[in-house]
Amino acid sequence: MKSVKKLKLEELNRVDVETFKQTEKIPISIIVDNFRSALNVGSIFRTSDAFLISKIYLCGISATPPNKEILKTAIGANHAVDWIYVETTTEAIHKAKNEGAHVVGIEQTNASISLADFHVNVNESYAIVMGNEVEGISTDSLDVIDTFIEIPQYGTKHSLNVSVCAGIVIYEFAKHYLR
């Protein structure tokens, strides 16, 4: 029988924050639309760190570092990933578009396509909008989003936790750039 052992932290070959900041990022940013939970914000930081996301826009009522709840789930990723606070989600979307991003909203709309059917173009940059845990993406932002994607679900519930949803979407996009 083969002996399997867990790797020790030093065996994972992770970079420090300064090296991470100098590492080339993938051209994806995350727009956090009025998250109620700072724990979810922290999870976005941690996932963004894992997949070399270039920037996080924290909008509206979303907590910003240094928030105790963010620190619990970010476990330091808030020091590595670039972020800015923007008053409204619509303003963040316009900033991302001005930087050349194709804006993708993760939302169940009459215009949504399945994540499985969306083609990521590695020659483009993207800004992914993740909506509020209860209300979803701000209604006033819907008309300025370029494309809507939803994650296919097969159970009895109609939604996923926003940080779980973000993890799925970020991975699905990032894997095309990180090959």
The 8 nearest C-alpha neighbors of each residue, nearest first, counted from 0:
[[1, 2, 3, 4, 5, 6, 7, 10],
 [2, 0, 3, 4, 5, 6, 7, 10],
 [1, 3, 0, 4, 5, 6, 7, 10],
 [4, 2, 1, 5, 0, 6, 7, 10],
 [5, 3, 6, 2, 7, 1, 10, 8],
 [4, 6, 7, 3, 8, 10, 11, 2],
 [7, 5, 10, 4, 8, 11, 9, 3],
 [6, 8, 10, 9, 5, 11, 4, 12],
 [7, 9, 10, 11, 6, 12, 13, 5],
 [8, 10, 7, 11, 12, 13, 6, 14],
 [11, 9, 7, 8, 12, 6, 13, 5],
 [10, 12, 8, 9, 13, 6, 7, 14],
 [13, 11, 10, 9, 14, 8, 15, 7],
 [14, 12, 11, 15, 9, 8, 10, 19],
 [15, 13, 18, 19, 12, 16, 17, 11],
 [14, 16, 18, 17, 19, 13, 79, 20],
 [15, 17, 19, 79, 18, 20, 14, 78],
 [18, 16, 20, 19, 15, 21, 79, 14],
 [17, 19, 21, 15, 20, 16, 14, 22],
 [20, 18, 16, 22, 21, 17, 14, 15],
 [19, 21, 17, 18, 22, 16, 79, 80],
 [20, 22, 18, 19, 23, 17, 16, 24],
 [23, 21, 19, 20, 24, 18, 51, 17],
 [22, 24, 21, 25, 51, 20, 19, 53],
 [25, 23, 51, 53, 52, 22, 26, 27],
 [24, 26, 27, 52, 51, 53, 176, 23],
 [27, 25, 124, 53, 24, 125, 28, 52],
 [26, 28, 125, 52, 126, 25, 124, 53],
 [27, 29, 126, 54, 53, 55, 52, 127],
 [28, 30, 55, 127, 126, 128, 56, 31],
 [29, 31, 128, 56, 127, 55, 32, 129],
 [30, 32, 57, 129, 58, 56, 29, 128],
 [33, 31, 130, 58, 88, 131, 34, 129],
 [32, 34, 61, 60, 59, 131, 58, 35],
 [35, 33, 61, 131, 36, 32, 132, 60],
 [34, 36, 61, 33, 37, 131, 132, 60],
 [37, 35, 38, 39, 34, 40, 61, 62],
 [36, 38, 40, 69, 39, 68, 62, 41],
 [39, 37, 41, 69, 36, 68, 40, 72],
 [40, 38, 42, 37, 36, 41, 162, 43],
 [41, 39, 37, 43, 38, 42, 69, 44],
 [42, 40, 69, 73, 72, 38, 44, 39],
 [41, 43, 39, 45, 44, 72, 40, 73],
 [44, 42, 40, 46, 41, 45, 47, 162],
 [45, 43, 47, 41, 42, 46, 73, 76],
 [44, 46, 73, 42, 48, 76, 47, 43],
 [47, 45, 49, 43, 48, 44, 42, 166],
 [48, 46, 52, 44, 50, 45, 49, 43],
 [47, 49, 45, 46, 51, 50, 76, 80],
 [48, 50, 46, 47, 51, 45, 52, 44],
 [49, 51, 47, 48, 52, 173, 46, 170],
 [52, 50, 24, 48, 25, 49, 47, 53],
 [53, 51, 47, 27, 50, 25, 54, 24],
 [52, 54, 24, 28, 27, 25, 26, 51],
 [55, 53, 28, 81, 82, 52, 80, 29],
 [54, 56, 82, 29, 28, 30, 57, 81],
 [55, 57, 30, 83, 82, 84, 31, 29],
 [58, 56, 84, 31, 61, 85, 83, 55],
 [59, 57, 85, 32, 87, 86, 88, 33],
 [58, 60, 33, 86, 87, 61, 32, 85],
 [59, 61, 33, 62, 58, 34, 35, 32],
 [62, 60, 34, 33, 59, 58, 57, 35],
 [61, 63, 37, 60, 66, 64, 40, 34],
 [62, 64, 66, 65, 61, 57, 84, 69],
 [65, 63, 66, 69, 62, 77, 70, 67],
 [64, 66, 63, 67, 70, 69, 77, 62],
 [65, 67, 64, 69, 68, 63, 70, 62],
 [66, 68, 70, 69, 65, 71, 64, 37],
 [67, 69, 71, 38, 37, 70, 66, 72],
 [70, 68, 41, 37, 38, 66, 71, 67],
 [69, 71, 73, 67, 68, 74, 72, 66],
 [72, 70, 68, 69, 74, 73, 67, 38],
 [71, 73, 41, 42, 74, 70, 69, 38],
 [72, 74, 41, 45, 70, 76, 75, 44],
 [75, 73, 72, 70, 76, 71, 45, 77],
 [74, 76, 77, 73, 78, 70, 79, 45],
 [77, 75, 79, 73, 78, 45, 44, 74],
 [76, 78, 75, 79, 80, 44, 73, 64],
 [79, 77, 76, 75, 80, 16, 81, 64],
 [78, 80, 76, 16, 77, 20, 81, 19],
 [81, 79, 77, 48, 78, 76, 82, 54],
 [82, 80, 54, 55, 79, 53, 83, 77],
 [83, 81, 55, 54, 56, 80, 84, 57],
 [82, 84, 56, 57, 85, 55, 81, 54],
 [83, 85, 57, 56, 58, 86, 82, 63],
 [84, 86, 58, 87, 91, 57, 83, 56],
 [85, 87, 59, 58, 84, 88, 90, 91],
 [88, 86, 90, 59, 89, 58, 85, 91],
 [87, 89, 91, 90, 58, 32, 92, 140],
 [88, 90, 92, 140, 87, 91, 93, 139],
 [89, 91, 93, 87, 88, 92, 94, 85],
 [92, 90, 88, 94, 89, 93, 85, 95],
 [91, 93, 89, 95, 90, 94, 96, 88],
 [92, 94, 96, 90, 91, 95, 97, 89],
 [95, 93, 91, 97, 92, 96, 90, 98],
 [96, 94, 98, 92, 97, 100, 93, 91],
 [95, 97, 100, 99, 93, 98, 94, 92],
 [96, 98, 94, 99, 95, 93, 100, 92],
 [97, 99, 95, 96, 100, 94, 93, 124],
 [100, 98, 96, 97, 95, 101, 124, 123],
 [101, 99, 125, 124, 96, 95, 126, 98],
 [100, 102, 125, 126, 124, 145, 103, 96],
 [103, 101, 126, 145, 144, 125, 100, 127],
 [104, 102, 146, 127, 147, 145, 128, 126],
 [105, 103, 128, 147, 106, 127, 148, 146],
 [104, 106, 148, 149, 129, 147, 128, 103],
 [105, 107, 149, 104, 108, 148, 147, 135],
 [106, 108, 149, 111, 109, 105, 148, 147],
 [109, 107, 111, 110, 106, 147, 149, 148],
 [108, 110, 111, 107, 112, 147, 106, 148],
 [111, 109, 108, 147, 112, 146, 107, 148],
 [112, 110, 147, 148, 108, 109, 149, 107],
 [113, 111, 148, 149, 147, 114, 110, 116],
 [112, 114, 115, 149, 116, 148, 150, 151],
 [113, 115, 117, 150, 116, 148, 149, 112],
 [114, 116, 113, 117, 150, 151, 118, 112],
 [117, 115, 113, 114, 118, 112, 148, 119],
 [118, 116, 114, 115, 119, 113, 112, 148],
 [117, 119, 120, 116, 115, 114, 172, 121],
 [120, 118, 121, 117, 172, 175, 123, 171],
 [119, 121, 122, 123, 118, 124, 175, 176],
 [122, 120, 123, 176, 119, 175, 124, 26],
 [121, 123, 120, 124, 119, 26, 176, 125],
 [124, 122, 121, 120, 125, 100, 101, 26],
 [123, 125, 26, 100, 27, 101, 99, 122],
 [126, 124, 100, 101, 27, 102, 127, 28],
 [125, 127, 28, 102, 29, 27, 100, 103],
 [126, 128, 103, 29, 104, 30, 102, 125],
 [129, 127, 30, 104, 29, 103, 105, 31],
 [130, 128, 31, 105, 32, 30, 127, 104],
 [131, 129, 136, 135, 32, 128, 132, 31],
 [130, 132, 135, 34, 33, 134, 133, 32],
 [131, 133, 135, 161, 134, 34, 130, 35],
 [134, 132, 131, 135, 130, 35, 34, 136],
 [135, 133, 131, 132, 136, 130, 137, 138],
 [136, 134, 130, 131, 133, 132, 137, 106],
 [135, 137, 130, 131, 138, 32, 134, 129],
 [138, 136, 140, 139, 135, 141, 130, 32],
 [137, 139, 140, 141, 136, 142, 135, 134],
 [138, 140, 137, 141, 142, 89, 143, 136],
 [141, 139, 89, 138, 137, 142, 143, 88],
 [140, 142, 138, 144, 143, 139, 137, 136],
 [141, 143, 140, 144, 139, 145, 138, 89],
 [144, 142, 141, 140, 145, 89, 92, 93],
 [145, 143, 102, 141, 142, 146, 103, 104],
 [144, 146, 102, 103, 143, 101, 147, 104],
 [147, 145, 103, 144, 104, 102, 148, 111],
 [148, 146, 111, 104, 103, 105, 106, 112],
 [149, 147, 111, 112, 105, 114, 113, 106],
 [150, 148, 113, 106, 105, 107, 114, 111],
 [149, 151, 114, 113, 152, 148, 115, 164],
 [152, 150, 113, 149, 153, 114, 115, 112],
 [153, 151, 154, 150, 157, 158, 156, 155],
 [152, 154, 151, 155, 156, 157, 150, 158],
 [155, 153, 156, 152, 157, 158, 151, 159],
 [154, 156, 157, 153, 152, 158, 159, 151],
 [157, 155, 158, 154, 159, 152, 153, 160],
 [156, 158, 155, 159, 152, 154, 153, 107],
 [159, 157, 156, 160, 152, 161, 164, 150],
 [160, 158, 164, 161, 163, 157, 156, 162],
 [159, 161, 163, 162, 164, 158, 132, 39],
 [162, 160, 164, 163, 165, 159, 132, 39],
 [161, 163, 165, 164, 39, 160, 42, 166],
 [164, 162, 166, 160, 165, 161, 167, 159],
 [163, 165, 161, 167, 162, 166, 159, 160],
 [166, 164, 162, 168, 163, 167, 169, 161],
 [167, 165, 163, 169, 164, 168, 170, 162],
 [166, 168, 164, 170, 165, 169, 171, 163],
 [167, 169, 171, 165, 170, 166, 172, 164],
 [170, 168, 172, 166, 171, 167, 165, 173],
 [169, 171, 173, 167, 168, 172, 174, 166],
 [172, 170, 168, 169, 173, 174, 167, 175],
 [171, 173, 169, 170, 174, 175, 168, 119],
 [174, 172, 170, 176, 175, 171, 169, 177],
 [173, 175, 177, 176, 172, 171, 170, 178],
 [174, 176, 173, 177, 172, 178, 121, 119],
 [177, 175, 173, 174, 178, 121, 25, 172],
 [178, 176, 174, 175, 173, 25, 50, 51],
 [177, 176, 175, 174, 173, 121, 172, 25]]
